[in-house]
């Protein structure tokens, strides 16, 4: 779902991977209707990756004619309204990486989770979610440390990063205290600063290219496969790896 700058980057990663197959893409515009994504992006791939417009085909029709294991969503706030009910009714996993909604969508994902595996994470990169888990661990070890959340993005991004808000809330901080930087073409940088009396710990993640979101989405889809129905965050899929660390 979605074929903007991030959607194209994710599609290119999927088409270059031998362990996944990109069946189709849905976008709002009909301008590229029925073309192959490999041709548009310039990637050598045997994946079908046929582009459809949302007005030309319903999600139910696509899922019935071209079945898939998972729907990966990098579209917009309205994308889930297009495919959500149809995917849930067919037991198709959902991997939604839309960073911020204009309404509270968690109850809807929990409802879909009764029929399938429904995941929503504002930032689906593996690095960010590792950082979230590491930060919660450090917060539990040192609850009295001062913590600051800093996020940097491209000049025209108007709102506070949904990822930064998620970080703040996960650490018991007020999202209004998030520090923001807007400059040039920064794709996305997030930093957590833990201030101790005699030391400082900085956890920093930088998205170098949007392809990082593709690797995270594939990780999510593959790790959801075979799991019980329910509502998931990316952290839920990564947390078991922390438990496997040797003593």
C-alpha positions, 0 to 999 in steps of 0.5 A, spaced: 500 500 500 502 506 497 507 508 492 510 515 494 518 516 496 518 511 501 513 506 498 517 505 492 524 504 496 520 499 500 518 496 493 525 496 491 527 492 497 522 487 496 523 486 489 531 485 490 530 479 496 529 472 494 525 470 500 519 475 499 515 476 493 511 482 491 504 481 488 501 487 487 501 495 489 495 499 490 496 507 490 491 512 489 492 515 482 491 511 476 496 514 472 501 508 473 495 503 473 497 496 471 504 497 470 509 493 473 513 496 479 520 494 476 519 497 470 517 504 474 523 503 479 528 500 474 529 494 478 530 487 475 525 483 478 521 477 476 516 479 481 509 481 478 508 487 482 503 490 478 500 497 480 493 498 481 489 504 483 484 504 489 479 506 485 479 501 480 480 495 484 477 493 491 482 490 496 477 484 497 477 483 489 485 483 489 486 479 495 481 474 492 484 474 485 491 475 487 492 472 494 498 474 499 500 472 506 501 480 508 499 487 506 504 492 507 502 499 508 506 505 507 500 509 504 496 514 508 491 515 514 486 513 509 489 506 507 487 502 512 480 504 511 481 501 504 484 494 506 483 493 513 476 489 513 478 485 507 484 483 510 482 481 517 476 477 514 481 473 510 486 472 515 491 476 511 497 479 516 497 487 516 503 490 517 502 498 517 507 503 518 503 509 517 507 514 522 501 518 524 494 518 524 488 523 525 484 519 529 486 513 535 486 507 530 489 502 536 482 500 537 481 498 530 487 494 530 485 490 536 479 489 533 482 486 526 487 482 531 481 478 533 481 475 526 488 476 524 495 478 525 495 486 525 501 490 526 502 497 527 508 501 528 510 508 527 517 507 525 518 500 522 526 500 522 529 494 526 534 500 529 529 504 531 525 498 535 532 496 538 533 503 540 526 503 544 527 496 547 534 498 549 531 505 552 526 501 556 531 497 559 536 503 561 530 506 564 528 500 568 535 500 571 536 508 572 529 511 573 532 517 576 536 519 570 534 525 566 531 523 559 531 528 553 528 526 546 531 529 540 528 528 533 531 531 526 527 531 519 527 534 513 525 542 512 518 541 510 515 536 515 510 540 519 508 535 525 512 532 531 515 525 529 510 519 531 516 515 532 519 520 537 512 521 540 512 513 541 519 514 544 516 519 549 510 515 551 514 509 552 519 512 557 513 516 561 515 522 558 511 528 556 511 528 548 510 536 548 517 536 551 520 533 545 526 537 541 525 538 534 530 540 528 528 541 521 533 542 516 534 540 509 533 533 506 534 529 513 530 523 512 530 521 520 534 522 526 532 520 533 536 521 539 535 519 546 539 522 551 540 519 558 543 524 563 546 521 569 550 525 575 557 523 572 556 520 565 551 521 559 548 515 555 546 517 548 542 512 543 541 515 536 538 512 530 539 515 523 535 513 517 540 513 511 535 512 506 528 510 506 530 502 504 531 501 511 523 501 512 523 495 507 528 491 511 523 492 517 517 491 514 519 484 511 522 482 518 515 484 521 511 480 515 516 474 516 515 474 524 508 475 524 507 469 519 505 463 524 503 467 530 497 467 533 492 472 531 492 479 535 495 486 535 502 487 535 507 492 535 514 491 532 517 491 539 513 485 540 517 481 535 523 483 537 523 483 544 524 475 544 531 476 541 533 480 548 531 474 552 535 470 548 542 473 550 547 469 553 548 470 561 
